[in-house]
């Protein structure tokens, strides 16, 4: 087995004319025409905003700099949430996995 390539993402995300954010398809598209660059650019820029905001959480000097405002502006331009947040479902799955892990750990 191998990891999927970026082509897999192209099957599910599409930047449509008039939209500022990619459309997520529930099934794979087969009509790929090679025009997925805008979609990838949006994903890339969104990821950069989220990772920079995460860095600001652990670096007080960066957090108080002008970067914070610029990242907020970039998030607004991209029409994304400024922070990548954990969903309630993901929290539940994490707690469930942690409980399972604790039960599987032998007593010392």
C-alpha positions as CSV (number, residue, x, y, z in Angstrom):
1,X,0.0,0.0,0.0
2,X,1.1,3.6,-0.6
3,X,-0.2,7.0,0.3
4,X,-2.6,8.6,-2.1
5,X,-1.3,11.4,-4.3
6,X,-2.7,14.9,-4.6
7,X,-4.8,13.7,-7.5
8,X,-7.1,12.1,-4.9
9,X,-7.8,15.5,-3.5
10,X,-8.5,16.8,-7.0
11,X,-11.3,14.2,-7.3
12,X,-13.1,15.6,-4.3
13,X,-12.4,19.4,-4.3
14,X,-13.3,21.8,-7.0
15,X,-13.0,25.6,-7.3
16,X,-16.1,26.8,-9.2
17,X,-16.4,30.1,-11.0
18,X,-17.9,32.7,-8.7
19,X,-17.0,30.8,-5.5
20,X,-14.2,31.9,-3.2
21,X,-13.7,28.6,-1.5
22,X,-13.5,25.1,-3.0
23,X,-16.6,22.9,-3.2
24,X,-16.3,19.5,-1.5
25,X,-17.9,16.7,-3.5
26,X,-19.3,13.6,-1.7
27,X,-18.2,11.3,-4.5
28,X,-15.1,11.3,-6.6
29,X,-15.3,13.4,-9.8
30,X,-14.2,11.7,-13.0
31,X,-14.3,14.8,-15.2
32,X,-10.9,16.2,-14.1
33,X,-9.6,18.8,-16.6
34,X,-6.4,19.8,-15.0
35,X,-7.7,23.1,-13.7
36,X,-7.3,22.3,-10.0
37,X,-4.6,24.8,-9.3
38,X,-7.0,27.3,-7.7
39,X,-8.3,24.7,-5.4
40,X,-4.7,23.7,-4.3
41,X,-3.8,27.4,-3.9
42,X,-6.7,27.8,-1.5
43,X,-5.8,24.7,0.5
44,X,-2.2,25.8,0.7
45,X,-3.0,29.3,1.8
46,X,-5.5,28.0,4.4
47,X,-2.9,25.6,5.8
48,X,-0.4,28.4,6.1
49,X,-2.8,30.6,8.0
50,X,-3.7,27.8,10.4
51,X,-0.1,26.7,11.0
52,X,1.0,30.3,11.6
53,X,-1.8,30.8,14.0
54,X,-0.8,27.6,15.9
55,X,2.7,28.9,16.1
56,X,1.4,32.2,17.5
57,X,-0.2,30.2,20.3
58,X,3.2,29.0,21.5
59,X,5.4,32.1,20.7
60,X,4.3,35.2,22.7
61,X,6.5,37.5,20.7
62,X,5.0,36.5,17.4
63,X,1.5,36.6,18.9
64,X,1.9,40.3,19.9
65,X,3.4,41.2,16.5
66,X,1.7,42.6,13.4
67,X,1.5,39.0,12.1
68,X,-1.7,38.4,14.0
69,X,-3.6,41.1,12.2
70,X,-2.2,40.0,8.8
71,X,-3.2,36.4,9.5
72,X,-6.7,37.5,10.5
73,X,-7.0,39.5,7.3
74,X,-5.8,36.6,5.3
75,X,-8.4,34.3,6.9
76,X,-11.1,36.8,6.0
77,X,-9.9,37.0,2.4
78,X,-9.9,33.2,2.2
79,X,-13.2,33.0,3.9
80,X,-12.0,30.5,6.4
81,X,-12.0,30.3,10.2
82,X,-8.9,31.9,11.6
83,X,-8.2,28.8,13.8
84,X,-8.4,25.2,12.8
85,X,-10.6,23.8,15.6
86,X,-11.2,20.3,16.7
87,X,-14.8,19.2,16.1
88,X,-16.9,17.7,18.9
89,X,-16.9,14.3,17.0
90,X,-13.1,14.4,16.9
91,X,-12.9,15.2,20.7
92,X,-15.2,12.3,21.4
93,X,-13.2,9.9,19.3
94,X,-10.0,11.1,21.1
95,X,-11.5,10.6,24.5
96,X,-12.8,7.2,23.6
97,X,-9.3,6.1,22.3
98,X,-7.7,7.5,25.4
99,X,-10.1,5.5,27.7
100,X,-9.4,2.4,25.6
101,X,-5.6,3.0,25.9
102,X,-5.8,3.4,29.7
103,X,-7.8,0.2,30.1
104,X,-5.3,-1.7,28.0
105,X,-2.3,-0.5,30.1
106,X,-1.4,-3.1,32.7
107,X,-1.2,-2.0,36.3
108,X,2.2,-1.2,37.6
